[in-house]
C-alpha cells in the first residue's frame, strides 16, 4: 500500500529549486514518487513503506530549503 505525506516547503522560487528538492527526497529508501511545486510551496511524497518525517525534512534541508508537515 502506498503511503502519502504532504509538506509545506519555504524558499523555493523556480524549477531548479523543485529539482533540487525532488533529487534529495527521491533518494530516501522506499520513496516511489515526489511531487513538488515552487508555485504552491507543496511537497507530496509517496512511499511504499512508512517514512519518518525527520528523514524527509533532513532531505529538504540538504537541498537548501525548510519544510514542515502539512
C-alpha atoms as an extended CHARMM CRD file, in Angstrom:
* protein
*
        70  EXT
         1         1  UNK       CA              0.0000000000        0.0000000000        0.0000000000  PROA      1               0.0000000000
         2         2  UNK       CA              1.2800000000        3.4430000000       -0.8900000000  PROA      2               0.0000000000
         3         3  UNK       CA              1.6780000000        5.9710000000        1.8900000000  PROA      3               0.0000000000
         4         4  UNK       CA              1.3120000000        9.6890000000        1.0970000000  PROA      4               0.0000000000
         5         5  UNK       CA              2.9590000000       12.5270000000        3.0310000000  PROA      5               0.0000000000
         6         6  UNK       CA              2.4190000000       16.2550000000        2.4860000000  PROA      6               0.0000000000
         7         7  UNK       CA              4.7670000000       19.0840000000        3.4400000000  PROA      7               0.0000000000
         8         8  UNK       CA              4.9810000000       22.8520000000        3.0650000000  PROA      8               0.0000000000
         9         9  UNK       CA              8.3570000000       23.9910000000        1.7240000000  PROA      9               0.0000000000
        10        10  UNK       CA              9.6110000000       27.5710000000        2.0110000000  PROA      10              0.0000000000
        11        11  UNK       CA             12.2130000000       29.2740000000       -0.1390000000  PROA      11              0.0000000000
        12        12  UNK       CA             11.5700000000       27.6000000000       -3.4930000000  PROA      12              0.0000000000
        13        13  UNK       CA             11.1770000000       30.0210000000       -6.4100000000  PROA      13              0.0000000000
        14        14  UNK       CA             11.7720000000       28.0560000000       -9.6240000000  PROA      14              0.0000000000
        15        15  UNK       CA             12.0780000000       24.7650000000      -11.4210000000  PROA      15              0.0000000000
        16        16  UNK       CA             15.6850000000       24.3810000000      -10.3090000000  PROA      16              0.0000000000
        17        17  UNK       CA             14.5080000000       24.6100000000       -6.6910000000  PROA      17              0.0000000000
        18        18  UNK       CA             11.9280000000       21.8970000000       -7.3650000000  PROA      18              0.0000000000
        19        19  UNK       CA             14.5590000000       19.6770000000       -8.9960000000  PROA      19              0.0000000000
        20        20  UNK       CA             16.9000000000       20.0480000000       -6.0060000000  PROA      20              0.0000000000
        21        21  UNK       CA             14.2060000000       19.0210000000       -3.5410000000  PROA      21              0.0000000000
        22        22  UNK       CA             12.9820000000       16.1950000000       -5.8070000000  PROA      22              0.0000000000
        23        23  UNK       CA             16.5230000000       14.8510000000       -6.1890000000  PROA      23              0.0000000000
        24        24  UNK       CA             17.2310000000       14.7250000000       -2.4420000000  PROA      24              0.0000000000
        25        25  UNK       CA             13.8510000000       13.3190000000       -1.3850000000  PROA      25              0.0000000000
        26        26  UNK       CA             13.8740000000       10.7000000000       -4.1580000000  PROA      26              0.0000000000
        27        27  UNK       CA             16.9920000000        9.1540000000       -2.6190000000  PROA      27              0.0000000000
        28        28  UNK       CA             15.1310000000        8.1340000000        0.5480000000  PROA      28              0.0000000000
        29        29  UNK       CA             14.5030000000        4.3990000000        0.8730000000  PROA      29              0.0000000000
        30        30  UNK       CA             11.0110000000        3.3860000000       -0.1730000000  PROA      30              0.0000000000
        31        31  UNK       CA             10.1050000000        6.6220000000       -1.9760000000  PROA      31              0.0000000000
        32        32  UNK       CA              8.1210000000        5.8750000000       -5.1460000000  PROA      32              0.0000000000
        33        33  UNK       CA              7.0140000000        9.3780000000       -6.1110000000  PROA      33              0.0000000000
        34        34  UNK       CA              7.8020000000       13.0270000000       -5.4210000000  PROA      34              0.0000000000
        35        35  UNK       CA              5.5600000000       15.9010000000       -6.5000000000  PROA      35              0.0000000000
        36        36  UNK       CA              6.9790000000       19.3230000000       -5.6590000000  PROA      36              0.0000000000
        37        37  UNK       CA              5.7280000000       22.7800000000       -6.6310000000  PROA      37              0.0000000000
        38        38  UNK       CA              7.5750000000       26.0460000000       -6.1210000000  PROA      38              0.0000000000
        39        39  UNK       CA              4.4100000000       27.9320000000       -7.0400000000  PROA      39              0.0000000000
        40        40  UNK       CA              2.3170000000       26.4480000000       -4.2230000000  PROA      40              0.0000000000
        41        41  UNK       CA              5.1700000000       25.5580000000       -1.8740000000  PROA      41              0.0000000000
        42        42  UNK       CA              3.9770000000       21.9850000000       -1.5680000000  PROA      42              0.0000000000
        43        43  UNK       CA              5.7790000000       18.6810000000       -1.4780000000  PROA      43              0.0000000000
        44        44  UNK       CA              3.9120000000       15.3820000000       -1.7160000000  PROA      44              0.0000000000
        45        45  UNK       CA              5.9230000000       12.2260000000       -1.1610000000  PROA      45              0.0000000000
        46        46  UNK       CA              4.6300000000        8.7490000000       -1.9590000000  PROA      46              0.0000000000
        47        47  UNK       CA              6.2970000000        5.7530000000       -0.3930000000  PROA      47              0.0000000000
        48        48  UNK       CA              5.8430000000        2.0030000000       -0.3510000000  PROA      48              0.0000000000
        49        49  UNK       CA              6.9830000000        1.9400000000        3.2820000000  PROA      49              0.0000000000
        50        50  UNK       CA              6.4410000000        4.2770000000        6.2420000000  PROA      50              0.0000000000
        51        51  UNK       CA              8.7380000000        7.3170000000        6.1860000000  PROA      51              0.0000000000
        52        52  UNK       CA              9.9940000000        9.2650000000        9.1690000000  PROA      52              0.0000000000
        53        53  UNK       CA              9.1830000000       12.9680000000        8.8930000000  PROA      53              0.0000000000
        54        54  UNK       CA             12.6900000000       13.7050000000       10.1720000000  PROA      54              0.0000000000
        55        55  UNK       CA             14.1960000000       11.9120000000        7.1610000000  PROA      55              0.0000000000
        56        56  UNK       CA             12.0990000000       13.8730000000        4.6650000000  PROA      56              0.0000000000
        57        57  UNK       CA             12.7740000000       17.1730000000        6.4370000000  PROA      57              0.0000000000
        58        58  UNK       CA             16.5070000000       16.4110000000        6.5010000000  PROA      58              0.0000000000
        59        59  UNK       CA             16.4530000000       15.7190000000        2.7400000000  PROA      59              0.0000000000
        60        60  UNK       CA             14.6910000000       19.0340000000        2.0890000000  PROA      60              0.0000000000
        61        61  UNK       CA             17.2150000000       20.7730000000        4.3340000000  PROA      61              0.0000000000
        62        62  UNK       CA             20.0450000000       19.1180000000        2.3750000000  PROA      62              0.0000000000
        63        63  UNK       CA             18.5520000000       20.6560000000       -0.7780000000  PROA      63              0.0000000000
        64        64  UNK       CA             18.7590000000       24.0720000000        0.9110000000  PROA      64              0.0000000000
        65        65  UNK       CA             15.1290000000       24.6450000000        1.9490000000  PROA      65              0.0000000000
        66        66  UNK       CA             12.9350000000       24.3840000000        5.0280000000  PROA      66              0.0000000000
        67        67  UNK       CA              9.8010000000       22.2850000000        5.3470000000  PROA      67              0.0000000000
        68        68  UNK       CA              7.0820000000       21.4070000000        7.8080000000  PROA      68              0.0000000000
        69        69  UNK       CA              4.4990000000       18.6330000000        7.7240000000  PROA      69              0.0000000000
        70        70  UNK       CA              1.2550000000       19.9420000000        6.2230000000  PROA      70              0.0000000000
